[in-house]
Amino acid sequence: SAVRRLFQYLYREKFREDDPSAHLASPKLPQRLPKDLSEAQVERLLQAPLIDQPLELRDKAMLEVLYATGLRVSELVGLTMSDISLRQGVVRVIGKGNKERLVPLGEEAVYWLETYLEHGRPWLLNGVSIDVLFPSQRAQQMTRQTFWHRIKHYAVLAGIDSEKLSPHVLRHAFATHLLNHGADLRVVQMLLGHSDLSTTQIYTHVATERLRQLHQQHHPRA
């Protein structure tokens, strides 16, 4: 990149009549594997909030929805009441490029959403009327940063390295655990809202590595 910038400068200042760097191919950066989170760690995280407190009941519902759907954190905090159908057990998501997708919630997420809507959300709103599904303590739309801090808090309670955990890591876990249990790659692509299958394929490396570890641990001749 330093060479490219040098030639661009020389061309811009008219020290050269051409920019040879325009024909240089940029080196491909190594594709980083997503951080792995085991199913046991996810379970501990989901059990961390104190569900008898409205604020933590909201967080419990958010964590359950996040792990059940693999939403991006911006999609999660942006959900409205009209985006969910508990009767059908689905959530409507407007993702990147304004593309709409329907994602199943699963029984656990539906249960905790119902519980939160009855016992948590009314307390948080305190009479304020807004359509946001997961309001902040001030009855406004929660920011991504706020939820990021909340999930770090629960990581500590669950005995998980808080540096390892973020909302996006739980999205990674959603995809990896689905693949570990035999889900089709294209189905996972649709659920995640990836426009390109190659973006989803990185999770297959994590799943394959996990299978290799299990084989080494349990096979008598590994």
Backbone hydrogen bonds, N-H to C=O, Kabsch-Sander energy under -0.5 kcal/mol:
donor,donor_aa,acceptor,acceptor_aa,energy
5,R,1,S,-2.4
6,L,2,A,-2.0
7,F,3,V,-2.3
8,Q,4,R,-2.3
9,Y,5,R,-2.2
10,L,6,L,-2.5
11,Y,7,F,-2.4
12,R,8,Q,-2.4
13,E,9,Y,-2.5
14,K,11,Y,-1.1
15,F,10,L,-2.9
16,R,10,L,-1.4
22,A,19,D,-1.9
23,H,20,P,-1.4
24,L,21,S,-1.5
32,R,30,P,-0.6
42,V,38,S,-2.2
43,E,39,E,-2.2
44,R,40,A,-2.1
45,L,41,Q,-2.2
46,L,42,V,-2.6
47,Q,43,E,-1.3
48,A,44,R,-0.5
48,A,45,L,-1.2
51,I,49,P,-0.9
53,Q,50,L,-1.7
57,L,53,Q,-2.5
58,R,54,P,-2.1
59,D,55,L,-1.8
60,K,56,E,-2.5
61,A,57,L,-2.3
62,M,58,R,-2.4
63,L,59,D,-2.7
64,E,60,K,-2.4
65,V,61,A,-2.4
66,L,62,M,-2.7
67,Y,63,L,-2.5
68,A,64,E,-2.0
69,T,65,V,-1.8
70,G,66,L,-2.5
76,L,72,R,-2.3
77,V,73,V,-2.5
78,G,74,S,-0.9
79,L,76,L,-1.4
81,M,131,D,-2.7
83,D,80,T,-1.5
84,I,81,M,-1.0
85,S,90,V,-2.6
89,G,85,S,-1.7
90,V,85,S,-1.8
91,V,103,V,-2.2
92,R,83,D,-3.4
93,V,91,V,-0.5
93,V,101,R,-3.0
95,G,93,V,-0.8
95,G,99,K,-3.4
98,N,95,G,-1.4
99,K,96,K,-1.1
101,R,93,V,-2.3
103,V,91,V,-2.4
105,L,89,G,-2.7
106,G,89,G,-0.6
110,V,106,G,-2.1
111,Y,107,E,-2.6
112,W,108,E,-2.4
113,L,109,A,-2.1
114,E,110,V,-2.6
115,T,111,Y,-2.3
116,Y,112,W,-2.3
117,L,113,L,-2.9
118,E,114,E,-1.5
119,H,115,T,-2.7
120,G,116,Y,-2.7
121,R,116,Y,-2.6
124,L,120,G,-1.8
125,L,121,R,-2.5
126,N,122,P,-2.1
128,V,125,L,-1.9
130,I,128,V,-0.8
133,L,79,L,-2.4
134,F,79,L,-0.5
136,S,140,Q,-3.2
139,A,136,S,-1.9
142,M,134,F,-0.8
147,F,143,T,-1.7
148,W,144,R,-2.2
149,H,145,Q,-2.2
150,R,146,T,-2.1
151,I,147,F,-2.5
152,K,148,W,-1.6
153,H,149,H,-1.9
154,Y,150,R,-1.9
155,A,151,I,-1.6
156,V,152,K,-1.7
157,L,153,H,-1.6
158,A,154,Y,-2.0
159,G,156,V,-1.2
160,I,155,A,-3.0
164,K,161,D,-1.4
165,L,161,D,-0.9
169,V,166,S,-0.6
170,L,166,S,-1.4
171,R,167,P,-1.3
172,H,168,H,-2.2
173,A,169,V,-2.4
174,F,170,L,-2.1
175,A,171,R,-1.8
176,T,172,H,-2.9
177,H,173,A,-2.9
178,L,174,F,-1.6
179,L,175,A,-2.1
180,N,176,T,-2.5
181,H,177,H,-1.4
182,G,179,L,-1.8
183,A,178,L,-2.5
188,V,184,D,-2.1
189,Q,185,L,-2.3
190,M,186,R,-2.0
191,L,187,V,-2.4
192,L,188,V,-2.4
193,G,189,Q,-1.2
194,H,189,Q,-1.9
199,T,196,D,-1.2
200,T,196,D,-0.8
200,T,197,L,-0.6
201,Q,197,L,-1.8
202,I,198,S,-0.6
203,Y,200,T,-1.9
204,T,201,Q,-1.2
205,H,201,Q,-0.7
205,H,202,I,-0.6
206,V,202,I,-1.0
207,A,203,Y,-2.3
208,T,204,T,-2.6
209,E,205,H,-2.3
210,R,206,V,-2.1
211,L,207,A,-2.1
212,R,208,T,-2.2
213,Q,209,E,-2.1
214,L,210,R,-2.3
215,H,211,L,-2.3
216,Q,212,R,-2.3
217,Q,213,Q,-2.1
218,H,214,L,-2.1
219,H,215,H,-2.5
222,A,219,H,-1.5
